[in-house]
Amino acid sequence: MPPFDPAAAAAYASVIGCDEVGRGALSGPVIVAAVWFDPSQIPPALLARLDDSKRLDRNTRETLTPLIREGSKVALAAGSRALVDRINVRAATLDAMRRAVLKLRLDANLPDAPVLVDGRDAIPGLGSSCRAVVGGDRLVPQIAAASIVAKTVRDRIMRILAVRHPAFGWDSNVGYGTRVHLAGLAAHGRSPHHRVSFTNRYGASPNSES
């Protein structure tokens, strides 16, 4: 059941929500979205459908993403494969989150809006209030919206890359370590989009999407 009740919209704060997708993948970028809206001002039907992106199917995410972007302030940033390998995936994710939030504040003139980020790490370098919320994509509607937008954008990127690199099954696994992906690595080796720093995971058991 979706976690947000439109009848209680006034109880949800007007904050910037931030979330990432792709942190646990073997290939491709980490994509971050930062989203701001006033929950009492967006369509109740949209608020009612927001949820953790992993709990929604692809068609639902694809439907909700343009609705979120129409009714909210949204900014995106990426932690590239090269950045992940250079500074590690956690640091690359936090760097992308910082850039997304700063861009959103600049574009939407929201310098003092508090930031809530999914997970355990607050975003450094923002110069204002930021709090990490474990399980935030089911507690904060803006984080849920950010997770949906980020996943939709990243999945589209990986499906485009899948056309150029069909051996790894990215059209379905979007870069995560499924059996098909690991088999492709064993047969063909790394592509330019694979994270070299994750090499020790290639021989491990297939990973689920996260």
C-alpha positions in Angstrom: 0.0 0.0 0.0 1.4 3.4 -0.9 2.7 5.2 2.3 1.4 8.8 1.7 -2.1 9.9 2.6 -3.4 12.9 0.6 -5.8 13.6 3.4 -2.8 14.3 5.6 -0.9 16.4 3.0 -0.6 19.4 5.3 1.3 17.3 7.8 4.2 16.7 5.4 6.8 19.4 5.4 7.9 21.4 2.4 11.5 20.1 2.1 14.0 19.1 -0.5 14.2 15.3 -0.8 17.2 13.6 -2.3 17.9 10.0 -3.3 20.2 8.0 -5.5 19.9 5.0 -7.8 22.8 2.8 -9.0 25.1 2.8 -6.0 25.2 -1.0 -5.9 25.5 -1.6 -9.7 28.6 -3.0 -11.4 28.3 -0.6 -14.3 27.0 2.8 -15.3 26.7 6.0 -13.3 25.0 6.8 -10.0 22.1 9.1 -10.7 20.8 11.5 -8.0 17.6 13.5 -8.0 16.7 16.4 -5.7 13.0 17.3 -5.5 11.1 20.1 -3.8 7.4 20.6 -3.5 4.8 21.6 -1.0 2.8 18.4 -0.4 -0.4 20.4 0.1 -0.1 22.0 -3.3 0.6 19.0 -5.6 -2.3 16.9 -6.9 -3.7 14.6 -4.2 -3.7 11.7 -6.8 0.0 12.1 -7.3 0.8 12.2 -3.6 -1.2 9.1 -3.1 0.9 7.2 -5.7 4.4 8.1 -4.5 6.5 5.3 -3.0 9.9 3.8 -2.9 10.9 3.4 -6.6 11.8 -0.3 -6.0 8.2 -1.0 -5.0 6.8 0.3 -8.2 6.9 -1.3 -11.6 8.5 0.3 -14.6 5.3 1.5 -16.2 4.2 3.2 -13.0 7.6 4.9 -12.6 7.5 6.0 -16.3 4.0 7.4 -15.8 4.8 9.2 -12.5 8.1 10.8 -13.6 6.7 13.5 -15.9 3.9 14.2 -13.4 6.5 14.8 -10.7 8.6 17.0 -13.0 5.6 19.1 -14.0 4.4 19.7 -10.4 7.8 20.0 -8.6 11.2 21.5 -8.7 13.6 18.8 -9.8 17.4 18.7 -10.3 19.6 15.8 -11.4 23.3 15.0 -11.1 25.4 12.0 -11.9 28.4 10.3 -10.3 30.1 8.9 -13.4 31.8 5.5 -13.6 35.2 7.4 -13.7 34.3 9.4 -10.6 33.2 6.2 -8.8 36.5 4.5 -9.6 38.5 7.6 -8.6 37.0 8.5 -5.2 34.8 5.5 -4.3 31.0 5.0 -4.8 30.0 6.5 -1.4 32.0 9.7 -2.0 30.8 9.9 -5.6 27.2 9.6 -4.5 27.5 12.3 -1.9 29.2 14.6 -4.4 26.4 14.1 -6.9 23.8 14.7 -4.1 25.5 18.0 -3.2 25.6 19.1 -6.8 21.9 18.2 -7.3 20.7 20.1 -4.2 22.8 23.2 -5.0 21.5 23.2 -8.5 17.9 22.9 -7.3 18.4 25.7 -4.8 19.9 27.9 -7.5 17.2 27.2 -10.1 14.2 27.3 -7.8 15.5 30.0 -5.4 15.2 27.8 -2.3 18.4 28.7 -0.4 17.1 27.9 3.1 14.9 24.8 2.4 15.9 21.9 4.6 17.2 18.8 2.9 16.2 15.2 3.8 18.3 12.5 2.2 17.5 8.8 2.1 20.0 6.6 3.9 22.5 7.1 6.7 24.8 9.8 5.3 24.0 13.5 5.4 25.3 15.5 2.4 28.4 17.5 3.2 29.1 21.0 1.9 25.6 22.3 1.8 26.0 25.0 4.4 22.6 24.4 5.9 20.2 21.9 7.4 20.5 18.4 6.0 19.4 15.2 7.7 19.7 11.5 6.7 16.5 9.5 7.0 16.8 5.7 7.0 13.9 4.4 4.8 13.2 7.9 3.8 11.6 6.9 0.5 8.6 5.6 2.4 8.6 8.4 5.0 9.2 11.6 3.1 7.2 12.2 -0.1 9.9 14.3 -1.7 12.4 11.5 -1.2 10.0 9.1 -2.8 9.6 11.4 -5.7 13.4 11.8 -6.0 13.8 8.0 -6.0 11.3 7.6 -8.8 12.8 10.3 -11.1 16.4 9.0 -10.5 15.5 5.4 -11.2 13.6 6.3 -14.4 16.5 8.4 -15.7 19.1 5.9 -14.9 17.2 2.9 -16.3 16.8 4.8 -19.6 20.5 5.5 -19.7 21.3 1.8 -19.1 18.8 0.7 -21.8 20.5 3.0 -24.3 23.9 1.6 -23.4 22.5 -1.9 -23.7 22.1 -1.4 -27.4 25.8 -0.8 -27.8 26.8 -3.5 -25.3 24.2 -6.3 -25.6 26.3 -9.0 -23.9 25.5 -7.8 -20.4 21.7 -7.7 -20.4 21.5 -4.1 -19.3 18.1 -3.7 -20.9 16.7 -5.8 -18.0 19.3 -5.7 -15.2 20.3 -2.0 -15.7 23.9 -2.7 -14.6 23.3 -4.8 -11.5 25.1 -8.1 -11.0 22.6 -10.7 -12.3 23.7 -14.1 -13.7 23.3 -12.8 -17.2 25.5 -9.8 -16.5 28.2 -11.9 -14.7 28.1 -14.4 -17.6 28.7 -11.5 -20.0 31.6 -10.3 -18.0 33.1 -13.8 -17.9 32.8 -14.1 -21.6 33.7 -10.6 -22.8 35.5 -8.8 -20.0 34.7 -5.3 -18.8 33.2 -2.6 -21.0 34.2 1.1 -20.7 31.1 1.5 -18.5 32.1 -1.1 -15.9 33.4 0.1 -12.5 37.0 -1.1 -12.2 36.9 -0.6 -8.5 34.1 -3.2 -8.3 36.2 -5.9 -9.9 36.3 -8.1 -6.8 32.5 -8.4 -7.0 32.4 -9.9 -10.5 33.0 -13.4 -9.3 30.6 -13.1 -6.4 27.0 -14.3 -6.3 24.6 -12.3 -8.4 23.4 -9.1 -6.7 19.9 -8.0 -6.6 18.9 -4.5 -7.7 19.2 -1.9 -4.9 
